[in-house]
Amino acid sequence: MTVFTHDFPFDPTYGYTLADLRDVSAPDGAPADFDAFWRGRYEAARAVPTRPEIGPLVEERDGVRIFEVTYTSVGDVRLGGWLALPVDGPAEHGFVIGHGYGGRDAAGPDVPLPLPRSAAILPCVRGMVERGLVDGVPSVSAEHVLHGIASRETYVIGECVADLWCAASALLELVPELGESVASGDGLGYLGESFGGGLGALALPWDDRFAAGELTVPTFGNHPLRLTLDCAGSGAAVRRYHAEHPEVVEVLGYFDAATAATRLAKPVLVAAALFDPSVPPPGQFAVYNALGGGGELLVLEAGHFDWEGEVAARVELASAKGEFFGRVLK
């Protein structure tokens, strides 16, 4: 394990070795109606008429044309993002690509896509800049992660998961050949990093339109453990809230990415870090360790941290994503 020089007032490895991390599991005592809760949220999202609209062409690169796109999600919320379509020929694969906390202001490094001749939607979930801004939903991560947290029905994280499901519906409507592929068993792929990784773990078990997923440094894993670990990310806001409202653990039980991972039987690649000041590594590894089947692991030296080997690690991760999806998607 690389030893990093840093100025955080805590140890971003939390004293865990790789062997220790491989022993972290999903929390005990998941809510008895965990599955019913999420299946109900999924069914509600699938019933939404997403009414997607393609906007202006933004750029052409890496074998795709990138357009602005808008669609409707649960609660009749209109969200924006970007749509990538192959320059030549029909799309052979489709992807939904989540983002980290803070949102996205362009397609950015999420393009090139993992596989050639692919289409993808890159949504901004509600509250996240710049195309996901919604009145009443905070856009700052430390405030966003607490929005509606007093109840499982109102917690914004559940609505953000629904935003991903509705994005998949919008993609399938805009790219009809993908719908035909999904119907024949060749499903969509999901990619998400950090916040998007945690949302992906919560979204994937219930949606059979997705055939596989890739989660990089996923958040929301093993909330009871996370609440004991200091960090520089949104988890710190949840820890502070929990100190004054300990009953919130009952709500958080429904939004645990590691618990959701125990329901995942489709192929999933998890890239988890040994050192991460924003998303504590034990929570990341809890997601991987909890996978119900088909889990694959790529160990990163660090996440949410600038370090000398970061560029090379990104190249390795991009290669691993391409190899993974090329193998598991038909």
C-alpha positions as YAML, in Angstrom:
chain: A
units: angstrom
residues:
- id: 1
  name: MET
  ca: [0.00, 0.00, 0.00]
- id: 2
  name: THR
  ca: [1.37, 3.39, -1.00]
- id: 3
  name: VAL
  ca: [1.92, 5.84, 1.85]
- id: 4
  name: PHE
  ca: [0.65, 9.30, 0.89]
- id: 5
  name: THR
  ca: [1.62, 12.62, 2.42]
- id: 6
  name: HIS
  ca: [-1.49, 14.58, 3.30]
- id: 7
  name: ASP
  ca: [-2.81, 17.21, 5.69]
- id: 8
  name: PHE
  ca: [-6.13, 15.66, 6.66]
- id: 9
  name: PRO
  ca: [-6.79, 15.49, 10.42]
- id: 10
  name: PHE
  ca: [-7.56, 11.78, 10.04]
- id: 11
  name: ASP
  ca: [-6.05, 8.78, 8.29]
- id: 12
  name: PRO
  ca: [-7.77, 8.24, 4.89]
- id: 13
  name: THR
  ca: [-6.92, 4.52, 5.09]
- id: 14
  name: TYR
  ca: [-8.69, 4.35, 8.46]
- id: 15
  name: GLY
  ca: [-6.08, 1.79, 9.51]
- id: 16
  name: TYR
  ca: [-7.41, -0.87, 7.14]
- id: 17
  name: THR
  ca: [-5.13, -3.09, 5.08]
- id: 18
  name: LEU
  ca: [-6.36, -4.68, 1.88]
- id: 19
  name: ALA
  ca: [-6.96, -7.91, 3.80]
- id: 20
  name: ASP
  ca: [-9.01, -5.98, 6.37]
- id: 21
  name: LEU
  ca: [-11.03, -4.30, 3.63]
- id: 22
  name: ARG
  ca: [-11.85, -7.62, 2.04]
- id: 23
  name: ASP
  ca: [-13.56, -8.62, 5.31]
- id: 24
  name: VAL
  ca: [-15.94, -5.64, 5.49]
- id: 25
  name: SER
  ca: [-19.50, -6.72, 4.70]
- id: 26
  name: ALA
  ca: [-22.95, -5.26, 4.33]
- id: 27
  name: PRO
  ca: [-24.51, -4.18, 7.63]
- id: 28
  name: ASP
  ca: [-26.66, -6.56, 9.61]
- id: 29
  name: GLY
  ca: [-30.35, -5.95, 10.07]
- id: 30
  name: ALA
  ca: [-31.55, -4.59, 6.73]
- id: 31
  name: PRO
  ca: [-35.14, -3.30, 6.83]
- id: 32
  name: ALA
  ca: [-37.59, -6.18, 6.38]
- id: 33
  name: ASP
  ca: [-39.31, -4.35, 3.53]
- id: 34
  name: PHE
  ca: [-36.10, -3.18, 1.83]
- id: 35
  name: ASP
  ca: [-36.88, -5.04, -1.40]
- id: 36
  name: ALA
  ca: [-40.54, -4.03, -1.44]
- id: 37
  name: PHE
  ca: [-39.60, -0.39, -0.90]
- id: 38
  name: TRP
  ca: [-37.22, -0.32, -3.85]
- id: 39
  name: ARG
  ca: [-39.43, -2.34, -6.16]
- id: 40
  name: GLY
  ca: [-42.21, 0.14, -5.48]
- id: 41
  name: ARG
  ca: [-39.92, 3.07, -6.28]
- id: 42
  name: TYR
  ca: [-38.83, 1.36, -9.49]
- id: 43
  name: GLU
  ca: [-42.37, 0.65, -10.64]
- id: 44
  name: ALA
  ca: [-43.31, 4.29, -10.05]
- id: 45
  name: ALA
  ca: [-40.32, 5.46, -12.09]
- id: 46
  name: ARG
  ca: [-41.12, 3.11, -14.95]
- id: 47
  name: ALA
  ca: [-44.63, 4.57, -15.12]
- id: 48
  name: VAL
  ca: [-43.29, 8.09, -15.79]
- id: 49
  name: PRO
  ca: [-43.70, 9.42, -19.36]
- id: 50
  name: THR
  ca: [-40.15, 10.75, -19.75]
- id: 51
  name: ARG
  ca: [-40.85, 12.78, -22.93]
- id: 52
  name: PRO
  ca: [-37.17, 13.06, -23.92]
- id: 53
  name: GLU
  ca: [-36.06, 15.83, -26.26]
- id: 54
  name: ILE
  ca: [-32.73, 16.08, -28.07]
- id: 55
  name: GLY
  ca: [-31.22, 19.55, -28.00]
- id: 56
  name: PRO
  ca: [-28.34, 21.16, -29.89]
- id: 57
  name: LEU
  ca: [-25.23, 19.30, -31.02]
- id: 58
  name: VAL
  ca: [-22.45, 20.17, -28.58]
- id: 59
  name: GLU
  ca: [-19.44, 18.39, -30.07]
- id: 60
  name: GLU
  ca: [-18.26, 15.43, -32.08]
- id: 61
  name: ARG
  ca: [-15.37, 13.31, -30.84]
- id: 62
  name: ASP
  ca: [-14.29, 9.79, -29.99]
- id: 63
  name: GLY
  ca: [-16.72, 8.24, -32.47]
- id: 64
  name: VAL
  ca: [-19.85, 9.93, -31.11]
- id: 65
  name: ARG
  ca: [-21.89, 13.07, -31.56]
- id: 66
  name: ILE
  ca: [-22.81, 14.65, -28.23]
- id: 67
  name: PHE
  ca: [-26.11, 16.49, -27.89]
- id: 68
  name: GLU
  ca: [-27.90, 18.23, -25.07]
- id: 69
  name: VAL
  ca: [-30.91, 16.24, -23.86]
- id: 70
  name: THR
  ca: [-33.82, 16.78, -21.47]
- id: 71
  name: TYR
  ca: [-36.28, 14.31, -19.95]
- id: 72
  name: THR
  ca: [-38.90, 14.07, -17.22]
- id: 73
  name: SER
  ca: [-38.40, 12.13, -13.98]
- id: 74
  name: VAL
  ca: [-40.58, 11.32, -10.98]
- id: 75
  name: GLY
  ca: [-42.53, 14.21, -9.53]
- id: 76
  name: ASP
  ca: [-42.79, 15.72, -13.03]
- id: 77
  name: VAL
  ca: [-39.27, 17.13, -12.62]
- id: 78
  name: ARG
  ca: [-37.58, 18.08, -15.87]
- id: 79
  name: LEU
  ca: [-33.87, 17.25, -15.96]
- id: 80
  name: GLY
  ca: [-31.07, 17.78, -18.44]
- id: 81
  name: GLY
  ca: [-27.90, 16.06, -19.49]
- id: 82
  name: TRP
  ca: [-26.09, 14.89, -22.57]
- id: 83
  name: LEU
  ca: [-26.75, 12.22, -25.16]
- id: 84
  name: ALA
  ca: [-23.95, 10.51, -27.08]
- id: 85
  name: LEU
  ca: [-24.84, 8.82, -30.38]
- id: 86
  name: PRO
  ca: [-22.53, 6.90, -32.73]
- id: 87
  name: VAL
  ca: [-21.25, 8.90, -35.68]
- id: 88
  name: ASP
  ca: [-21.64, 5.90, -37.99]
- id: 89
  name: GLY
  ca: [-24.43, 3.34, -37.97]
- id: 90
  name: PRO
  ca: [-26.90, 2.21, -35.32]
- id: 91
  name: ALA
  ca: [-25.96, 1.84, -31.67]
- id: 92
  name: GLU
  ca: [-24.97, -1.68, -30.66]
- id: 93
  name: HIS
  ca: [-24.73, -0.96, -26.92]
- id: 94
  name: GLY
  ca: [-26.25, 1.55, -24.53]
- id: 95
  name: PHE
  ca: [-25.01, 3.10, -21.30]
- id: 96
  name: VAL
  ca: [-26.37, 5.27, -18.51]
- id: 97
  name: ILE
  ca: [-23.52, 7.19, -16.89]
- id: 98
  name: GLY
  ca: [-23.90, 8.68, -13.42]
- id: 99
  name: HIS
  ca: [-21.81, 11.51, -12.01]
- id: 100
  name: GLY
  ca: [-20.10, 12.38, -8.76]
- id: 101
  name: TYR
  ca: [-21.34, 14.85, -6.17]
- id: 102
  name: GLY
  ca: [-21.23, 18.30, -7.71]
- id: 103
  name: GLY
  ca: [-22.81, 17.14, -10.96]
- id: 104
  name: ARG
  ca: [-21.36, 17.68, -14.41]
- id: 105
  name: ASP
  ca: [-21.22, 20.65, -16.76]
- id: 106
  name: ALA
  ca: [-20.30, 18.66, -19.88]
- id: 107
  name: ALA
  ca: [-19.93, 15.09, -21.10]
- id: 108
  name: GLY
  ca: [-16.26, 15.47, -20.20]
- id: 109
  name: PRO
  ca: [-14.03, 12.45, -19.52]
- id: 110
  name: ASP
  ca: [-17.03, 10.07, -19.46]
- id: 111
  name: VAL
  ca: [-16.55, 10.05, -23.25]
- id: 112
  name: PRO
  ca: [-15.01, 8.01, -24.92]
- id: 113
  name: LEU
  ca: [-17.52, 5.31, -24.03]
- id: 114
  name: PRO
  ca: [-16.35, 1.89, -22.86]
- id: 115
  name: LEU
  ca: [-17.30, 0.18, -26.14]
- id: 116
  name: PRO
  ca: [-17.34, 1.44, -29.74]
- id: 117
  name: ARG
  ca: [-20.63, 1.88, -31.59]
- id: 118
  name: SER
  ca: [-22.40, 2.74, -28.35]
- id: 119
  name: ALA
  ca: [-24.96, 5.32, -27.28]
- id: 120
  name: ALA
  ca: [-25.16, 6.82, -23.81]
- id: 121
  name: ILE
  ca: [-27.17, 9.23, -21.72]
- id: 122
  name: LEU
  ca: [-25.30, 11.27, -19.13]
- id: 123
  name: PRO
  ca: [-28.00, 12.73, -16.87]
- id: 124
  name: CYS
  ca: [-27.71, 15.36, -14.19]
- id: 125
  name: VAL
  ca: [-29.78, 14.07, -11.27]
- id: 126
  name: ARG
  ca: [-31.98, 16.50, -9.41]
- id: 127
  name: GLY
  ca: [-30.19, 19.25, -7.57]
- id: 128
  name: MET
  ca: [-26.90, 18.75, -9.34]
- id: 129
  name: VAL
  ca: [-25.45, 21.49, -11.53]
- id: 130
  name: GLU
  ca: [-25.72, 22.59, -14.07]
- id: 131
  name: ARG
  ca: [-28.59, 20.91, -15.86]
- id: 132
  name: GLY
  ca: [-30.20, 19.22, -12.87]
- id: 133
  name: LEU
  ca: [-31.07, 22.32, -10.84]
- id: 134
  name: VAL
  ca: [-34.52, 22.04, -9.27]
- id: 135
  name: ASP
  ca: [-36.25, 24.63, -7.09]
- id: 136
  name: GLY
  ca: [-36.07, 23.60, -3.45]
- id: 137
  name: VAL
  ca: [-33.34, 20.98, -3.89]
- id: 138
  name: PRO
  ca: [-29.89, 22.11, -2.65]
- id: 139
  name: SER
  ca: [-27.04, 21.97, -5.14]
- id: 140
  name: VAL
  ca: [-24.24, 21.85, -2.53]
- id: 141
  name: SER
  ca: [-23.36, 18.25, -1.69]
- id: 142
  name: ALA
  ca: [-23.29, 18.72, 2.11]
- id: 143
  name: GLU
  ca: [-26.82, 20.12, 1.94]
- id: 144
  name: HIS
  ca: [-28.09, 17.90, -0.87]
- id: 145
  name: VAL
  ca: [-27.21, 14.68, 0.99]
- id: 146
  name: LEU
  ca: [-29.44, 15.79, 3.89]
- id: 147
  name: HIS
  ca: [-32.41, 16.92, 1.79]
- id: 148
  name: GLY
  ca: [-35.53, 15.09, 2.95]
- id: 149
  name: ILE
  ca: [-33.47, 12.70, 5.09]
- id: 150
  name: ALA
  ca: [-36.02, 12.59, 7.92]
- id: 151
  name: SER
  ca: [-38.15, 10.12, 5.95]
- id: 152
  name: ARG
  ca: [-37.47, 7.32, 3.49]
- id: 153
  name: GLU
  ca: [-40.29, 8.65, 1.30]
- id: 154
  name: THR
  ca: [-38.82, 12.16, 1.04]
- id: 155
  name: TYR
  ca: [-35.07, 11.47, 1.05]
- id: 156
  name: VAL
  ca: [-33.57, 12.94, -2.11]
- id: 157
  name: ILE
  ca: [-31.30, 9.93, -2.67]
- id: 158
  name: GLY
  ca: [-34.31, 7.80, -3.57]
- id: 159
  name: GLU
  ca: [-35.41, 10.41, -6.09]
- id: 160
  name: CYS
  ca: [-31.91, 10.56, -7.57]
- id: 161
  name: VAL
  ca: [-31.98, 6.79, -8.10]
- id: 162
  name: ALA
  ca: [-35.32, 7.24, -9.87]
- id: 163
  name: ASP
  ca: [-33.69, 9.91, -12.05]
- id: 164
  name: LEU
  ca: [-31.31, 7.22, -13.32]
- id: 165
  name: TRP
  ca: [-34.15, 4.80, -14.08]
- id: 166
  name: CYS
  ca: [-35.99, 7.54, -15.95]
- id: 167
  name: ALA
  ca: [-32.78, 8.38, -17.83]
- id: 168
  name: ALA
  ca: [-32.64, 4.75, -18.99]
- id: 169
  name: SER
  ca: [-36.25, 5.03, -20.17]
- id: 170
  name: ALA
  ca: [-35.39, 8.22, -22.06]
- id: 171
  name: LEU
  ca: [-32.36, 6.60, -23.71]
- id: 172
  name: LEU
  ca: [-34.40, 3.61, -24.87]
- id: 173
  name: GLU
  ca: [-37.04, 5.90, -26.33]
- id: 174
  name: LEU
  ca: [-34.50, 8.05, -28.14]
- id: 175
  name: VAL
  ca: [-32.47, 5.12, -29.48]
- id: 176
  name: PRO
  ca: [-35.07, 2.50, -30.49]
- id: 177
  name: GLU
  ca: [-32.52, -0.09, -31.59]
- id: 178
  name: LEU
  ca: [-31.38, -0.33, -27.97]
- id: 179
  name: GLY
  ca: [-34.90, -1.26, -26.93]
- id: 180
  name: GLU
  ca: [-34.82, -4.11, -29.39]
- id: 181
  name: SER
  ca: [-31.49, -5.25, -27.96]
- id: 182
  name: VAL
  ca: [-32.76, -5.11, -24.39]
- id: 183
  name: ALA
  ca: [-35.83, -7.14, -25.36]
- id: 184
  name: SER
  ca: [-33.57, -9.80, -26.86]
- id: 185
  name: GLY
  ca: [-31.42, -10.04, -23.73]
- id: 186
  name: ASP
  ca: [-28.61, -7.60, -24.51]
- id: 187
  name: GLY
  ca: [-29.11, -5.08, -21.73]
- id: 188
  name: LEU
  ca: [-27.74, -1.68, -20.92]
- id: 189
  name: GLY
  ca: [-24.55, -0.96, -19.04]
- id: 190
  name: TYR
  ca: [-24.28, 1.43, -16.10]
- id: 191
  name: LEU
  ca: [-21.23, 3.42, -15.02]
- id: 192
  name: GLY
  ca: [-20.98, 5.65, -11.96]
- id: 193
  name: GLU
  ca: [-18.27, 7.14, -9.79]
- id: 194
  name: SER
  ca: [-18.48, 8.14, -6.12]
- id: 195
  name: PHE
  ca: [-22.03, 9.53, -5.70]
- id: 196
  name: GLY
  ca: [-22.93, 7.96, -9.05]
- id: 197
  name: GLY
  ca: [-21.41, 4.67, -7.90]
- id: 198
  name: GLY
  ca: [-23.57, 4.57, -4.79]
- id: 199
  name: LEU
  ca: [-26.68, 5.50, -6.76]
- id: 200
  name: GLY
  ca: [-25.85, 2.77, -9.26]
- id: 201
  name: ALA
  ca: [-25.62, 0.11, -6.56]
- id: 202
  name: LEU
  ca: [-29.06, 1.18, -5.34]
- id: 203
  name: ALA
  ca: [-30.54, 1.27, -8.86]
- id: 204
  name: LEU
  ca: [-29.20, -1.86, -10.53]
- id: 205
  name: PRO
  ca: [-30.79, -4.73, -8.54]
- id: 206
  name: TRP
  ca: [-34.35, -3.82, -9.51]
- id: 207
  name: ASP
  ca: [-33.97, -2.87, -13.18]
- id: 208
  name: ASP
  ca: [-33.63, -5.82, -15.56]
- id: 209
  name: ARG
  ca: [-32.92, -3.45, -18.45]
- id: 210
  name: PHE
  ca: [-29.37, -3.24, -17.12]
- id: 211
  name: ALA
  ca: [-27.17, -6.25, -17.83]
- id: 212
  name: ALA
  ca: [-24.02, -5.06, -16.03]
- id: 213
  name: GLY
  ca: [-22.54, -2.17, -14.09]
- id: 214
  name: GLU
  ca: [-19.26, -0.54, -13.16]
- id: 215
  name: LEU
  ca: [-18.96, 1.36, -9.86]
- id: 216
  name: THR
  ca: [-15.89, 3.46, -9.08]
- id: 217
  name: VAL
  ca: [-15.21, 4.38, -5.42]
- id: 218
  name: PRO
  ca: [-18.94, 3.97, -4.62]
- id: 219
  name: THR
  ca: [-20.43, 5.84, -1.70]
- id: 220
  name: PHE
  ca: [-23.31, 4.92, 0.67]
- id: 221
  name: GLY
  ca: [-21.78, 1.52, 1.57]
- id: 222
  name: ASN
  ca: [-22.43, 0.23, 5.12]
- id: 223
  name: HIS
  ca: [-23.92, 3.35, 6.71]
- id: 224
  name: PRO
  ca: [-23.56, 2.13, 10.32]
- id: 225
  name: LEU
  ca: [-19.80, 1.86, 9.77]
- id: 226
  name: ARG
  ca: [-19.59, 5.10, 7.76]
- id: 227
  name: LEU
  ca: [-21.17, 6.99, 10.63]
- id: 228
  name: THR
  ca: [-18.13, 6.11, 12.78]
- id: 229
  name: LEU
  ca: [-15.55, 7.33, 10.22]
- id: 230
  name: ASP
  ca: [-14.50, 10.93, 9.74]
- id: 231
  name: CYS
  ca: [-14.19, 12.11, 6.15]
- id: 232
  name: ALA
  ca: [-14.05, 15.18, 3.92]
- id: 233
  name: GLY
  ca: [-17.05, 14.28, 1.77]
- id: 234
  name: SER
  ca: [-20.83, 14.34, 2.05]
- id: 235
  name: GLY
  ca: [-20.61, 11.59, 4.66]
- id: 236
  name: ALA
  ca: [-19.33, 14.19, 7.12]
- id: 237
  name: ALA
  ca: [-22.64, 16.07, 6.83]
- id: 238
  name: VAL
  ca: [-24.55, 12.86, 7.50]
- id: 239
  name: ARG
  ca: [-22.35, 12.14, 10.53]
- id: 240
  name: ARG
  ca: [-23.08, 15.59, 11.96]
- id: 241
  name: TYR
  ca: [-26.81, 15.15, 11.36]
- id: 242
  name: HIS
  ca: [-26.77, 11.70, 12.97]
- id: 243
  name: ALA
  ca: [-25.09, 13.12, 16.09]
- id: 244
  name: GLU
  ca: [-28.20, 15.24, 16.69]
- id: 245
  name: HIS
  ca: [-30.75, 12.88, 15.14]
- id: 246
  name: PRO
  ca: [-29.64, 9.29, 15.90]
- id: 247
  name: GLU
  ca: [-32.98, 7.97, 14.68]
- id: 248
  name: VAL
  ca: [-31.85, 8.71, 11.10]
- id: 249
  name: VAL
  ca: [-30.17, 5.29, 11.02]
- id: 250
  name: GLU
  ca: [-33.60, 3.81, 10.34]
- id: 251
  name: VAL
  ca: [-33.94, 5.90, 7.17]
- id: 252
  name: LEU
  ca: [-30.34, 5.28, 6.09]
- id: 253
  name: GLY
  ca: [-30.98, 1.54, 6.25]
- id: 254
  name: TYR
  ca: [-33.06, 1.85, 3.09]
- id: 255
  name: PHE
  ca: [-30.29, 3.67, 1.23]
- id: 256
  name: ASP
  ca: [-27.32, 1.44, 1.95]
- id: 257
  name: ALA
  ca: [-25.41, 0.59, -1.22]
- id: 258
  name: ALA
  ca: [-23.87, -2.52, 0.36]
- id: 259
  name: THR
  ca: [-27.28, -3.86, 1.37]
- id: 260
  name: ALA
  ca: [-28.50, -3.26, -2.18]
- id: 261
  name: ALA
  ca: [-25.42, -5.04, -3.53]
- id: 262
  name: THR
  ca: [-26.49, -8.24, -1.77]
- id: 263
  name: ARG
  ca: [-29.46, -8.23, -4.16]
- id: 264
  name: LEU
  ca: [-27.26, -7.86, -7.26]
- id: 265
  name: ALA
  ca: [-26.67, -11.01, -9.30]
- id: 266
  name: LYS
  ca: [-25.58, -9.41, -12.59]
- id: 267
  name: PRO
  ca: [-21.91, -8.75, -13.46]
- id: 268
  name: VAL
  ca: [-20.52, -5.72, -11.63]
- id: 269
  name: LEU
  ca: [-16.98, -4.32, -11.67]
- id: 270
  name: VAL
  ca: [-16.06, -2.30, -8.58]
- id: 271
  name: ALA
  ca: [-13.01, -0.05, -8.53]
- id: 272
  name: ALA
  ca: [-12.33, 0.54, -4.85]
- id: 273
  name: ALA
  ca: [-9.57, 2.63, -3.28]
- id: 274
  name: LEU
  ca: [-7.23, 1.87, -0.40]
- id: 275
  name: PHE
  ca: [-6.88, 5.57, 0.52]
- id: 276
  name: ASP
  ca: [-9.78, 7.98, 0.17]
- id: 277
  name: PRO
  ca: [-10.52, 11.03, 2.34]
- id: 278
  name: SER
  ca: [-13.99, 11.63, 0.89]
- id: 279
  name: VAL
  ca: [-15.49, 8.13, 0.66]
- id: 280
  name: PRO
  ca: [-13.96, 5.90, 3.34]
- id: 281
  name: PRO
  ca: [-12.53, 2.73, 1.75]
- id: 282
  name: PRO
  ca: [-14.33, 0.33, 4.14]
- id: 283
  name: GLY
  ca: [-17.65, 1.53, 2.72]
- id: 284
  name: GLN
  ca: [-16.41, 1.08, -0.84]
- id: 285
  name: PHE
  ca: [-15.21, -2.46, -0.21]
- id: 286
  name: ALA
  ca: [-18.45, -3.26, 1.62]
- id: 287
  name: VAL
  ca: [-20.24, -2.74, -1.69]
- id: 288
  name: TYR
  ca: [-17.91, -5.09, -3.53]
- id: 289
  name: ASN
  ca: [-17.85, -7.73, -0.79]
- id: 290
  name: ALA
  ca: [-21.64, -7.76, -0.61]
- id: 291
  name: LEU
  ca: [-22.24, -8.45, -4.30]
- id: 292
  name: GLY
  ca: [-24.61, -11.34, -4.75]
- id: 293
  name: GLY
  ca: [-22.80, -12.72, -7.79]
- id: 294
  name: GLY
  ca: [-20.58, -11.77, -10.68]
- id: 295
  name: GLY
  ca: [-18.52, -9.25, -8.72]
- id: 296
  name: GLU
  ca: [-15.09, -8.22, -10.01]
- id: 297
  name: LEU
  ca: [-12.63, -5.95, -8.20]
- id: 298
  name: LEU
  ca: [-10.03, -3.44, -9.35]
- id: 299
  name: VAL
  ca: [-8.01, -2.06, -6.45]
- id: 300
  name: LEU
  ca: [-7.02, 1.62, -6.72]
- id: 301
  name: GLU
  ca: [-4.27, 3.15, -4.63]
- id: 302
  name: ALA
  ca: [-6.32, 6.28, -3.96]
- id: 303
  name: GLY
  ca: [-9.60, 8.01, -4.67]
- id: 304
  name: HIS
  ca: [-10.68, 11.65, -4.36]
- id: 305
  name: PHE
  ca: [-7.03, 12.61, -4.05]
- id: 306
  name: ASP
  ca: [-4.40, 14.07, -6.38]
- id: 307
  name: TRP
  ca: [-1.39, 11.78, -6.51]
- id: 308
  name: GLU
  ca: [1.53, 11.05, -8.79]
- id: 309
  name: GLY
  ca: [0.14, 7.84, -10.26]
- id: 310
  name: GLU
  ca: [-3.40, 9.11, -10.80]
- id: 311
  name: VAL
  ca: [-3.17, 9.55, -14.59]
- id: 312
  name: ALA
  ca: [-1.79, 6.04, -15.10]
- id: 313
  name: ALA
  ca: [-4.48, 4.65, -12.78]
- id: 314
  name: ARG
  ca: [-7.19, 6.38, -14.83]
- id: 315
  name: VAL
  ca: [-5.81, 4.82, -18.01]
- id: 316
  name: GLU
  ca: [-5.79, 1.38, -16.37]
- id: 317
  name: LEU
  ca: [-9.36, 1.88, -15.15]
- id: 318
  name: ALA
  ca: [-10.59, 2.93, -18.60]
- id: 319
  name: SER
  ca: [-8.99, -0.17, -20.09]
- id: 320
  name: ALA
  ca: [-10.57, -2.37, -17.42]
- id: 321
  name: LYS
  ca: [-14.01, -0.90, -18.13]
- id: 322
  name: GLY
  ca: [-13.68, -1.62, -21.84]
- id: 323
  name: GLU
  ca: [-12.49, -5.17, -21.24]
- id: 324
  name: PHE
  ca: [-15.24, -5.80, -18.70]
- id: 325
  name: PHE
  ca: [-18.15, -4.55, -20.77]
- id: 326
  name: GLY
  ca: [-16.75, -6.14, -23.91]
- id: 327
  name: ARG
  ca: [-16.89, -9.46, -22.11]
- id: 328
  name: VAL
  ca: [-20.19, -9.24, -20.23]
- id: 329
  name: LEU
  ca: [-22.42, -7.41, -22.72]
- id: 330
  name: LYS
  ca: [-23.53, -9.52, -25.67]
...
